[in-house]
């Protein structure tokens, strides 16, 4: 049976990159002050002004009244470690020490399937509470960690990319696999999950130091055999890491060349961080179409460095925004934007709200080659939506009340907002998170009320 709903409220969606200027590029976005989104069987059937659209919807359609709120595409996170949820906000380490002292011990617990299943559910709860409806997720080296997150996401009908960490050296024995065993596990997981419902598989070598040449070569072989697969890893996050890579791979001219050597750099490849890239590495990434996942709160928290967003953009490299948690400081996309602004301000390249919100939605969808189905409030797209409350806190309410333009209100939301601003989250046409316990959906809309 067809299930239709009409969501009423202000609606904002991007059509293109709005540029870096305080005023967005012409035709880069659509905004309806009193808009409506017609959702039917998990997809967006139409979006328009409420008065115009209400005349064309079915009689007594269910009306969800979000007047006073802002409806946007659900946020997208291009790089996040769900297995690190329990070590978020762990004190005082740089990257390599942080891995050994916090990350690896936490990931050892995922050998227990019940633990992996529990963390997967809690992670998705937090993700949806923060308005994120799609993420590309690192699991652990345990196949059960992948089964757990895909199973939990599938039950909620979420769009999710994930993969088993491949790591056959320089890690605790409890976490290491082998070149052949890791690939065998990955192939089983691909067969079980890739392309099922809204799920996709990302081959996941943790980073070059923890994979042997044999393992990296095997990953490249799998990727060449199925170009619908994704790949995710890390690149140039920390200067100590760069020195270690140079020591381990002396035959390669730089860090990126290690991945290139094994065929791991292409349009479906996401590399987290990319802070300490040379101009030549940026040019090669641009030529390959690979994506750098800018993880600002993590970069600040671990003291890894400042990502030069504009130099990366000017080189033609695809970039996206990511939370990275647990080295990051929150799963909510608004928290990520605050970190991105701070990094940019230190480099003399402050981030506008237009550019930030574009990156969290259509920009990230494009980086992951998913813009044909998510990232916009547009007819035919999947109905993944976030409803934002710009009066969620007294300070934000006061600031937005005195703001003189939409851009100023959005910037205040970006800098003062957090998961309290996420009033509701919708995925695949269903309400999957609501901030308040009470249900704000009204009775079926009567035709006489259509123009109220």
C-alpha positions in Angstrom: 0.0 0.0 0.0 1.3 3.4 -0.9 2.3 5.5 2.1 2.4 9.3 1.6 3.4 12.1 3.9 3.7 15.8 3.5 6.4 17.5 5.6 5.9 21.2 6.0 8.6 23.7 7.0 11.4 25.8 5.6 13.4 23.7 3.1 17.0 24.2 2.0 18.8 22.1 -0.6 21.9 22.7 -2.7 22.1 22.2 -6.5 25.8 22.9 -6.9 28.9 24.1 -5.0 28.0 27.5 -3.7 31.6 28.8 -3.8 33.7 30.3 -1.1 32.2 33.8 -1.0 29.8 35.0 1.7 27.1 35.2 -0.9 26.4 31.8 -2.6 26.7 31.4 -6.3 23.6 32.0 -8.3 21.3 28.9 -8.7 23.5 26.9 -6.3 20.6 26.3 -3.9 16.9 26.4 -3.4 15.2 27.8 -0.3 11.5 27.8 0.5 10.5 29.8 3.6 7.2 27.8 3.8 8.0 24.7 1.8 6.8 21.2 1.7 8.3 17.8 0.9 6.0 15.1 -0.4 7.4 11.7 0.6 6.0 8.5 -0.8 7.2 5.0 -0.3 10.7 6.0 0.8 11.4 8.6 -1.9 10.8 12.3 -2.4 7.9 12.7 -4.9 8.0 16.5 -5.0 9.2 19.6 -3.2 7.8 23.1 -3.6 6.1 25.9 -1.7 3.5 24.5 0.6 0.6 26.4 -1.0 1.6 25.2 -4.5 2.2 21.6 -3.5 -0.7 21.1 -1.2 -3.1 21.5 -4.0 -1.7 18.4 -5.7 -1.3 15.8 -2.9 -3.8 13.1 -2.2 -6.9 13.8 0.0 -6.2 13.4 3.7 -2.5 12.9 3.3 -0.6 12.7 6.6 0.7 16.1 7.4 3.9 16.5 9.5 4.1 20.1 10.6 7.6 21.4 11.0 6.8 25.1 10.7 9.5 27.1 12.5 12.1 24.4 11.6 14.5 23.8 8.7 14.3 20.7 6.5 17.5 19.7 4.8 19.0 16.5 3.2 20.3 14.2 5.8 24.0 14.8 6.7 26.6 12.5 5.2 29.8 11.4 7.0 32.6 10.2 4.7 34.9 8.7 7.3 34.1 7.4 10.8 35.3 4.5 13.1 32.1 3.1 14.8 34.3 0.8 16.9 35.9 3.8 18.6 32.7 5.2 20.1 33.7 4.2 23.6 37.1 5.9 23.5 35.9 9.3 22.3 37.4 12.0 24.5 40.4 10.0 25.7 43.1 12.2 27.0 46.4 13.4 25.6 48.0 11.3 22.8 49.3 11.9 19.3 48.2 9.5 16.6 50.6 6.6 16.9 50.5 6.5 20.8 46.7 7.1 20.7 46.3 4.0 18.5 48.4 1.8 20.8 47.0 3.2 24.1 43.3 3.5 23.3 42.3 2.3 19.9 43.8 -1.2 19.7 42.6 -2.2 23.2 39.1 -1.0 22.5 39.0 -2.8 19.1 40.1 -6.1 20.7 36.7 -6.2 22.5 35.0 -6.6 19.1 36.0 -10.3 19.0 32.8 -10.7 21.1 29.9 -10.5 18.7 27.5 -9.3 21.5 29.8 -6.3 22.1 30.0 -5.5 18.4 26.2 -5.6 18.1 25.7 -3.4 21.1 28.2 -0.7 19.9 26.7 -0.8 16.4 23.2 0.0 17.7 24.5 2.7 20.0 26.6 4.2 17.2 23.7 4.4 14.9 21.6 6.0 17.6 24.2 8.7 18.0 24.6 9.1 14.3 20.9 9.6 13.7 20.7 11.9 16.8 23.2 14.1 15.1 21.3 14.2 11.8 23.6 11.9 9.8 21.8 9.4 7.6 24.7 8.0 5.6 28.2 7.2 6.7 31.3 5.4 5.4 32.4 3.3 8.4 35.6 1.6 9.6 34.8 -1.5 11.5 37.6 -3.7 13.1 39.6 -6.6 11.9 36.8 -9.0 13.2 34.3 -10.0 10.4 31.6 -10.0 13.1 32.0 -6.2 13.5 31.1 -5.8 9.9 28.1 -8.1 10.1 26.9 -6.2 13.2 26.9 -2.7 11.7 25.4 -3.8 8.4 22.7 -5.8 10.1 21.8 -2.9 12.4 21.8 -0.4 9.5 19.8 -2.8 7.3 17.1 -3.1 9.9 16.8 0.7 10.0 17.0 0.9 6.2 20.0 3.2 6.3 22.4 3.9 3.4 25.8 2.8 4.8 29.2 1.9 3.4 31.5 -0.2 5.7 34.3 -2.7 5.7 36.5 -5.0 7.7 39.9 -3.5 8.7 42.7 -5.3 6.9 45.8 -5.3 9.1 48.4 -8.1 9.0 51.3 -6.5 10.9 52.4 -3.8 13.5 49.3 -4.3 15.7 48.4 -6.6 18.6 48.1 -10.3 17.6 44.5 -10.3 18.6 43.8 -7.8 15.9 46.0 -8.9 13.0 44.8 -11.1 10.1 46.8 -12.5 7.2 47.1 -11.4 3.6 45.1 -14.4 2.4 42.8 -14.6 5.5 41.9 -11.0 5.4 40.9 -11.1 1.8 39.0 -14.3 2.3 37.0 -12.6 5.1 36.4 -9.6 2.9 35.2 -11.6 0.0 32.6 -13.4 2.2 31.4 -10.0 3.6 31.2 -8.6 0.1 29.1 -11.5 -1.0 26.8 -11.1 2.0 26.3 -7.4 2.1 27.5 -5.4 -0.9 24.6 -4.1 -2.9 22.0 -5.5 -0.4 19.3 -3.0 0.3 21.1 0.4 0.8 24.4 -1.1 1.8 27.8 -1.0 0.1 31.2 -2.5 0.9 34.5 -0.5 1.4 37.7 -2.4 1.3 39.5 -1.2 4.4 43.3 -1.5 4.8 43.8 0.5 8.0 46.9 2.4 6.7 50.1 1.5 4.9 52.1 0.7 8.0 49.8 -2.0 9.2 49.5 -3.9 5.9 52.2 -5.9 4.2 53.0 -5.5 0.6 51.3 -8.9 0.0 48.1 -7.7 1.7 48.0 -4.4 -0.2 48.6 -6.2 -3.5 45.7 -8.6 -2.7 43.4 -5.7 -1.9 44.2 -4.1 -5.3 43.3 -7.4 -7.0 39.9 -7.5 -5.4 39.3 -3.8 -6.3 40.2 -4.4 -9.9 37.8 -7.3 -10.2 34.8 -5.3 -9.0 34.9 -1.6 -9.7 31.6 -1.1 -7.8 33.4 -1.6 -4.5 34.7 1.3 -2.5 38.1 1.6 -0.7 38.9 3.6 2.5 42.2 4.1 4.3 44.3 6.9 5.9 46.9 9.1 4.3 49.4 11.7 5.7 47.7 12.4 9.0 50.8 12.8 11.2 54.5 13.6 10.6 55.6 10.6 12.7 53.4 8.4 10.5 55.0 9.8 7.3 58.5 9.0 8.7 57.4 5.5 9.5 55.9 4.9 6.0 59.2 6.1 4.5 61.1 3.6 6.6 58.8 0.7 5.8 58.5 1.4 2.0 61.8 2.9 0.9 61.1 1.9 -2.7 58.2 4.4 -2.8 58.9 8.1 -3.4 56.2 9.3 -0.9 53.2 8.0 1.1 50.7 8.2 -1.7 53.0 6.2 -4.0 52.6 3.2 -1.6 48.8 3.0 -2.4 49.4 3.8 -6.1 51.8 1.0 -6.4 49.1 -1.5 -5.5 46.2 0.1 -7.5 44.4 1.5 -4.5 43.9 5.1 -5.7 40.9 5.8 -7.8 37.4 7.4 -8.0 35.9 5.2 -5.3 38.9 5.7 -2.9 38.6 7.7 0.3 41.7 8.7 2.2 41.2 10.3 5.6 43.1 13.4 6.6 45.6 14.3 3.9 47.1 17.0 6.0 50.8 16.8 5.0 50.5 16.3 1.3 52.9 17.7 -1.3 51.8 19.6 -4.3 52.7 16.6 -6.4 50.6 14.2 -4.3 47.6 16.6 -4.6 48.0 16.6 -8.4 48.1 12.8 -8.5 45.1 12.5 -6.3 43.2 14.9 -8.5 44.1 13.0 -11.6 42.9 9.7 -10.0 39.6 11.3 -8.7 40.3 10.1 -5.2 38.6 11.7 -2.2 40.3 13.2 0.8 38.1 13.1 4.0 38.8 16.2 6.0 38.4 15.3 9.7 38.8 18.6 11.5 37.9 17.8 15.1 40.2 14.8 15.0 43.0 16.8 13.5 42.7 19.4 16.2 42.2 17.0 19.0 45.3 14.9 18.2 47.4 17.9 17.2 48.0 16.3 13.8 48.0 19.6 11.8 45.8 21.9 9.8 44.3 20.7 6.6 44.7 23.2 3.8 41.3 23.0 2.3 41.8 25.7 -0.4 45.1 24.3 -1.6 43.5 20.9 -2.0 40.5 22.4 -3.8 42.7 24.5 -6.1 44.6 21.3 -7.0 41.3 19.8 -8.1 41.2 17.1 -5.4 37.8 15.8 -4.4 37.2 16.6 -0.7 34.6 15.6 1.9 33.9 16.2 5.6 34.1 13.6 8.3 33.8 13.2 12.0 36.4 10.3 12.4 35.2 9.6 16.0 36.7 8.6 18.4 39.7 10.9 17.7 37.0 13.4 16.7 34.9 15.1 19.3 31.4 14.3 18.1 29.3 12.4 15.6 27.0 15.4 14.8 27.8 17.1 11.5 27.4 20.5 13.1 30.3 19.7 15.4 32.4 18.8 12.4 31.6 22.1 10.8 32.7 24.0 13.9 36.1 22.3 13.7 36.3 23.0 10.0 35.7 26.7 10.6 38.4 26.8 13.3 41.0 25.0 11.1 40.1 27.4 8.2 40.3 30.5 10.4 43.9 29.5 11.5 44.9 29.3 7.8 43.1 32.5 6.7 40.4 30.5 4.9 37.2 30.7 7.1 34.4 28.4 6.1 31.0 29.9 5.2 27.8 28.3 6.3 26.8 27.8 2.7 30.0 25.9 1.9 29.9 23.9 5.1 26.3 22.8 4.7 26.9 22.0 1.1 29.8 19.8 2.1 27.7 17.9 4.7 25.0 17.1 2.1 25.4 17.3 -1.7 29.2 17.7 -1.5 29.7 14.6 0.4 27.2 12.7 -1.7 29.2 13.7 -4.8 32.5 12.7 -3.2 31.1 9.2 -2.5 29.3 9.0 -6.0 25.9 8.8 -4.3 24.5 12.1 -5.5 22.2 10.3 -7.9 20.1 9.1 -4.9 21.0 11.2 -1.7 22.3 14.6 -0.8 19.4 16.7 -2.2 15.8 17.4 -1.4 14.7 16.6 -4.9 12.0 14.5 -6.6 13.2 11.0 -7.2 15.8 11.0 -4.4 15.7 8.8 -1.4 13.9 10.5 1.5 16.8 11.0 3.9 16.1 14.2 5.7 17.2 16.2 8.8 14.9 18.7 10.5 16.9 21.4 12.3 15.7 23.7 15.1 17.4 27.1 15.2 15.9 27.9 18.6 17.1 24.7 20.2 19.0 26.5 22.9 18.4 29.9 24.5 21.6 31.3 23.1 21.0 30.1 19.6 17.4 31.3 19.7 18.6 34.8 20.8 21.3 34.9 18.1 19.1 33.8 15.2 16.3 36.1 16.3 18.6 39.2 15.8 20.2 37.8 12.6 19.4 39.9 9.5 19.7 37.2 6.8 19.4 33.5 6.2 23.1 33.2 5.7 23.7 34.8 9.2 21.2 32.5 10.8 22.8 29.4 9.2 26.2 30.5 10.3 25.0 30.9 13.9 23.5 27.4 13.6 26.8 26.1 12.3 28.8 27.6 15.1 26.5 27.2 18.1 24.6 24.1 17.1 24.9 20.5 18.2 22.7 17.4 18.3 20.1 19.4 20.4 19.4 21.2 17.1 18.4 18.0 15.4 14.7 18.0 15.9 14.0 14.9 13.7 15.8 12.6 11.4 14.2 10.7 8.5 15.7 7.8 6.6 14.1 6.0 3.6 10.9 7.9 4.2 10.5 7.0 7.9 11.0 8.9 11.1 14.1 7.3 12.8 14.9 9.9 15.4 12.9 12.6 17.2 14.3 14.8 19.8 11.1 15.2 21.8 9.1 12.2 23.2 5.8 13.5 22.1 4.7 13.0 18.4 4.2 16.3 16.5 2.5 14.8 13.5 -1.0 16.0 13.0 -4.2 14.5 11.7 -4.6 13.9 8.0 -4.5 17.1 6.1 -7.9 18.3 5.0 -8.1 20.1 1.7 -9.6 23.2 3.4 -6.4 23.5 5.5 -4.1 23.3 2.5 -3.5 27.0 2.3 -3.4 27.8 6.0 
